Amino acid sequence: MTEALLALARRCQPELEAAPLRVEPLAGGGNNRLYRIDAPDGSCVLKHYFRHPGQSRDRLGSEYAFLSRAWEAGVRCVPRPLGKDEGQGMGLYGFVPGRRPAAGEVGRFEVLQALEFLEAVNRPAPSAVPPLGQAAEACFSVPEHVQVVDRRMARLLAMEVHEDVDAQAARFVREKLQPAYREVRARALARAGSGAAPWAGPLAVADRVISPSDFGFHNALRGEGGRLAFLDFEYAGWDDPAKLVCDFFYQPAVPAPGPCFDEFTRGVAALVQDGAGTLARVELLRPLLGLKWCCIVLNHFSAIDLARRTFASAGAADAKAEQLEKARRLLDGILARGEG
């Protein structure tokens, strides 16, 4: 296996052809397998992407395109794309030193760095850069957002029960999550169809953003001077800025500080033509997308997610109870704020 990985690295980066290399598996790849490759002139990371026959998204293509655009635009707080092997589903990237911040270690300083990064990747790209596609689960109208959550809720309602924790999760979904979602869904669609604002229509191109997607401090490394580097762009592409804002704050692994919500929202709204519309759409979508995140946290109970995490050796079976507790806390917080 090691020799095959080194051969792939040399194909991706011809400069490594004659160099002595050392390969070491890296922890932290929840969906993929990661390997650090050390050469005399520096280190790089080989990423082996999980591919499931039931999913069509090109994770390697999305991440490589996003990073290529970022590097062409002069953004240096992300890994440098060095090469890829599409047939093997592998990409080679520059190694980024640093450590992942822990929950409670992020504040306004880090939030402003995240905003700075978003502003940089949303500047006009050089003409030679290939265009980006849509982000994963990209939505450009309220009904599209609702449809995404509908699908996630349906998958949870159909989860297979093999052990006690599965039964607990199924009961939580039926008795707590689904009733809250019905109310939030009805309110969102009623406002979308009220005629008070163009909620139901497609979002204008000028009001969309390039989103890293799955964006948050769980996918960041702290380097010298507290500066952050950002990682993992398999889901990146064009998306609704309101979704970007809500996802950034609902991501539960390393939560963004709540007091920075308004400032971050205004910063993202400034990236598009209709900033006021973005602010209003954030208010409308926030409870809906919060419940979507309850579904995401429960992904461990889906067959596809279990297969992906088994591929990455992430020990998904042992994490089910922890994820169920996270979903409960997240729902309780939404209800306590009067969002549900």
Legacy VTK file of the C-alpha trace (Angstrom):
# vtk DataFile Version 3.0
C-alpha trace
ASCII
DATASET POLYDATA
POINTS 340 float
0.000 0.000 0.000
2.793 2.411 0.895
4.548 1.936 -2.445
1.284 2.480 -4.317
0.697 5.744 -2.432
4.207 6.967 -3.152
3.820 6.083 -6.827
0.595 8.100 -6.949
2.263 11.042 -5.242
5.061 10.984 -7.819
2.547 10.890 -10.667
0.721 13.886 -9.185
3.941 15.813 -8.584
6.745 14.880 -11.023
9.278 16.824 -8.923
9.074 14.011 -6.388
10.166 11.378 -8.914
13.782 11.076 -7.800
13.330 12.114 -4.164
13.370 9.717 -1.209
9.896 9.814 0.337
8.337 8.709 3.599
4.597 8.166 4.061
2.659 8.380 7.323
-1.115 8.024 7.864
-2.783 11.082 9.384
-5.728 11.132 11.759
-8.660 13.494 11.349
-10.067 12.479 7.973
-13.696 11.876 8.881
-14.719 11.101 5.290
-11.424 10.223 3.627
-7.973 8.748 4.184
-5.088 11.165 4.670
-1.358 10.528 4.367
1.550 12.839 5.040
4.393 12.431 2.561
7.768 13.814 3.605
10.440 14.700 1.042
13.811 16.418 1.522
12.355 19.725 0.316
9.180 19.653 2.382
5.970 17.785 3.074
2.664 17.294 1.322
-0.617 15.525 2.007
-2.158 12.825 -0.155
-5.931 12.658 0.211
-7.781 9.512 -0.839
-11.449 10.437 -1.327
-14.306 8.185 -0.360
-16.592 7.349 -3.277
-20.019 5.802 -2.771
-22.024 4.425 -5.726
-25.160 6.112 -4.380
-23.650 9.621 -4.437
-22.713 11.553 -7.560
-20.733 14.491 -6.121
-17.136 14.741 -7.307
-15.438 15.562 -4.001
-11.954 15.590 -5.482
-12.994 17.809 -8.394
-14.816 20.284 -6.146
-11.966 20.653 -3.686
-9.261 20.859 -6.330
-11.179 23.479 -8.335
-11.808 25.607 -5.240
-8.172 25.487 -4.123
-6.919 26.210 -7.644
-9.119 29.290 -7.805
-8.009 30.407 -4.342
-4.307 30.051 -5.138
-4.669 31.828 -8.478
-6.350 34.682 -6.586
-3.415 34.910 -4.153
-5.104 33.266 -1.159
-2.449 31.523 0.933
-4.358 30.409 4.033
-5.360 27.153 2.314
-3.378 24.106 1.120
-1.718 24.468 -2.260
-3.098 22.065 -4.898
-0.162 20.079 -6.312
-1.736 17.420 -8.492
-4.508 14.854 -8.715
-5.270 11.383 -9.994
-8.972 11.318 -10.854
-8.962 7.625 -11.692
-7.729 6.710 -8.224
-9.707 9.446 -6.492
-6.628 11.051 -4.960
-5.349 14.603 -4.636
-1.957 15.898 -3.543
-1.776 19.122 -1.527
0.759 21.192 0.317
1.152 20.355 3.983
-0.215 23.024 6.340
1.272 23.030 9.860
-0.784 23.964 12.885
-3.287 22.550 15.344
-7.044 22.491 15.282
-8.600 24.994 17.710
-10.696 23.483 20.458
-14.226 24.504 21.352
-14.066 27.706 23.367
-10.753 28.804 21.819
-12.265 30.947 19.084
-13.505 34.510 19.335
-13.900 37.665 17.295
-10.264 37.563 16.097
-10.887 34.196 14.453
-14.298 35.197 13.085
-12.754 38.208 11.368
-10.155 35.924 9.786
-12.958 33.739 8.457
-14.631 36.817 6.970
-11.344 37.948 5.439
-10.999 34.532 3.818
-14.531 34.653 2.400
-13.916 38.111 0.970
-10.716 36.888 -0.698
-12.230 33.820 -2.357
-15.195 35.868 -3.605
-13.065 38.381 -5.499
-13.207 38.065 -9.293
-11.137 35.095 -10.409
-8.416 35.198 -13.075
-9.837 34.291 -16.464
-7.700 31.146 -16.689
-9.354 29.527 -13.663
-12.067 26.973 -14.524
-15.526 27.968 -13.265
-16.827 26.482 -10.055
-19.981 24.426 -9.850
-22.630 24.589 -7.172
-21.910 23.791 -3.542
-23.261 20.575 -2.081
-26.991 20.960 -1.388
-26.855 24.462 -2.894
-30.192 26.246 -2.626
-31.335 29.449 -4.320
-34.924 29.705 -3.048
-36.805 28.935 0.145
-38.645 25.938 -1.373
-35.271 24.447 -2.361
-34.043 24.775 1.222
-37.218 23.062 2.412
-36.770 20.227 -0.076
-33.246 19.554 1.208
-34.455 19.264 4.794
-37.429 17.168 3.667
-35.028 14.642 2.145
-32.834 14.539 5.234
-35.842 14.119 7.509
-37.218 11.313 5.338
-33.903 9.445 5.552
-33.920 9.712 9.338
-37.520 8.521 9.590
-36.495 5.459 7.560
-33.388 4.637 9.630
-32.760 0.995 10.389
-32.855 -0.009 14.045
-30.181 -2.546 15.005
-29.408 -1.616 18.606
-30.790 0.377 21.507
-29.144 3.658 20.497
-30.819 3.374 17.084
-34.194 2.983 18.765
-33.496 6.036 20.928
-32.577 8.080 17.857
-35.663 6.948 15.936
-37.864 7.941 18.879
-36.178 11.353 19.149
-36.764 11.997 15.455
-40.438 10.980 15.584
-41.377 12.632 18.865
-39.183 15.748 18.986
-37.446 16.639 15.751
-40.214 15.978 13.231
-42.935 17.949 15.106
-40.595 20.947 15.462
-39.726 20.743 11.790
-43.373 20.677 10.710
-43.994 24.012 12.433
-40.824 25.688 11.136
-41.405 24.355 7.614
-44.968 25.688 7.502
-43.885 29.159 8.664
-41.042 29.361 6.138
-43.241 28.358 3.207
-46.009 30.728 4.324
-43.594 33.658 4.379
-42.081 32.575 1.075
-45.494 32.662 -0.551
-46.775 35.787 1.145
-45.622 38.176 -1.570
-43.932 40.445 0.987
-40.534 39.684 -0.551
-39.270 37.605 -3.497
-38.531 34.643 -1.218
-39.827 31.937 -3.475
-38.080 33.074 -6.644
-34.562 32.036 -7.579
-31.734 34.023 -6.019
-30.098 36.374 -8.533
-26.579 35.443 -9.621
-25.268 38.704 -8.143
-26.642 37.638 -4.758
-24.888 34.263 -4.624
-21.486 33.613 -3.053
-18.649 31.171 -3.456
-19.019 29.095 -0.324
-16.316 26.828 1.124
-19.267 24.832 2.488
-18.812 22.789 5.659
-17.068 26.001 6.705
-16.110 26.501 10.303
-13.351 26.278 12.870
-13.561 22.466 12.866
-11.881 22.751 9.451
-9.180 25.212 10.499
-5.624 25.052 11.812
-4.039 27.642 14.059
-0.501 28.567 13.053
2.043 31.146 14.118
0.655 34.335 15.617
-2.780 32.772 15.896
-3.367 32.993 12.160
-5.748 30.407 10.755
-5.510 28.196 7.718
-8.692 26.634 6.346
-9.120 23.078 5.079
-11.565 20.663 3.456
-13.475 22.031 0.482
-15.077 18.889 -0.955
-18.497 20.539 -0.893
-17.429 24.015 -2.080
-19.140 26.007 -4.832
-21.771 28.671 -5.463
-24.498 28.929 -2.830
-26.941 31.124 -0.911
-25.039 33.464 1.461
-27.787 33.015 4.068
-27.071 29.295 4.100
-23.348 30.002 4.487
-24.030 32.174 7.543
-26.361 29.699 9.232
-24.130 26.709 8.546
-21.109 28.560 9.949
-22.847 29.125 13.281
-24.755 25.845 13.559
-21.676 23.666 12.958
-21.354 22.008 16.384
-17.806 20.598 16.517
-15.997 23.906 17.222
-18.833 26.423 17.575
-18.447 29.974 16.311
-19.060 32.536 19.092
-22.715 33.558 19.154
-22.030 37.257 19.948
-20.313 37.534 16.546
-23.390 36.378 14.613
-24.603 39.838 13.578
-21.155 41.097 12.593
-20.408 37.985 10.553
-23.823 38.148 8.881
-23.288 41.772 7.857
-19.848 40.890 6.489
-21.242 38.118 4.326
-24.157 40.299 3.191
-21.623 42.888 2.003
-20.307 40.349 -0.533
-23.486 40.442 -2.631
-25.571 43.050 -4.402
-28.709 42.800 -2.267
-27.240 42.811 1.212
-30.517 43.781 2.870
-32.234 40.832 1.239
-29.522 38.525 2.541
-30.019 39.796 6.094
-33.764 39.198 5.868
-33.280 35.737 4.379
-30.904 34.781 7.215
-33.652 35.654 9.693
-36.167 33.544 7.779
-33.917 30.536 7.206
-32.133 30.379 10.550
-34.612 28.035 12.324
-35.094 25.898 9.209
-31.360 25.388 8.749
-30.920 24.799 12.462
-33.214 21.801 12.168
-31.298 20.713 9.084
-28.203 20.639 11.283
-30.016 18.408 13.761
-30.426 16.004 10.848
-26.770 16.363 9.833
-25.609 15.571 13.359
-27.630 12.345 13.140
-25.929 11.304 9.878
-24.152 8.573 11.848
-27.430 6.655 11.753
-27.561 6.548 7.935
-26.122 3.652 5.953
-24.175 5.902 3.545
-22.531 7.863 6.317
-21.620 4.694 8.196
-19.942 3.331 5.067
-17.993 6.557 4.525
-16.756 6.704 8.108
-15.836 3.034 8.085
-13.739 3.760 4.965
-11.987 6.571 6.839
-11.539 4.403 9.968
-13.419 6.980 12.008
-15.143 4.547 14.396
-18.646 5.743 13.556
-20.466 3.024 15.496
-18.997 4.225 18.799
-20.049 7.819 18.080
-23.801 7.269 17.700
-24.735 8.013 21.307
-22.571 11.130 21.313
-24.170 12.409 18.109
-27.660 11.775 19.434
-26.867 13.851 22.524
-25.510 16.652 20.299
-28.724 16.638 18.281
-30.777 16.861 21.466
-28.748 19.829 22.732
-28.959 21.569 19.374
-32.741 21.174 19.194
-33.106 22.362 22.799
-31.110 25.494 21.957
-33.253 26.238 18.898
-36.453 25.841 20.902
-35.086 27.925 23.793
-34.401 30.825 21.407
-37.939 30.594 20.117
-36.779 29.525 16.655
-38.641 26.251 16.561
LINES 1 341
340 0 1 2 3 4 5 6 7 8 9 10 11 12 13 14 15 16 17 18 19 20 21 22 23 24 25 26 27 28 29 30 31 32 33 34 35 36 37 38 39 40 41 42 43 44 45 46 47 48 49 50 51 52 53 54 55 56 57 58 59 60 61 62 63 64 65 66 67 68 69 70 71 72 73 74 75 76 77 78 79 80 81 82 83 84 85 86 87 88 89 90 91 92 93 94 95 96 97 98 99 100 101 102 103 104 105 106 107 108 109 110 111 112 113 114 115 116 117 118 119 120 121 122 123 124 125 126 127 128 129 130 131 132 133 134 135 136 137 138 139 140 141 142 143 144 145 146 147 148 149 150 151 152 153 154 155 156 157 158 159 160 161 162 163 164 165 166 167 168 169 170 171 172 173 174 175 176 177 178 179 180 181 182 183 184 185 186 187 188 189 190 191 192 193 194 195 196 197 198 199 200 201 202 203 204 205 206 207 208 209 210 211 212 213 214 215 216 217 218 219 220 221 222 223 224 225 226 227 228 229 230 231 232 233 234 235 236 237 238 239 240 241 242 243 244 245 246 247 248 249 250 251 252 253 254 255 256 257 258 259 260 261 262 263 264 265 266 267 268 269 270 271 272 273 274 275 276 277 278 279 280 281 282 283 284 285 286 287 288 289 290 291 292 293 294 295 296 297 298 299 300 301 302 303 304 305 306 307 308 309 310 311 312 313 314 315 316 317 318 319 320 321 322 323 324 325 326 327 328 329 330 331 332 333 334 335 336 337 338 339
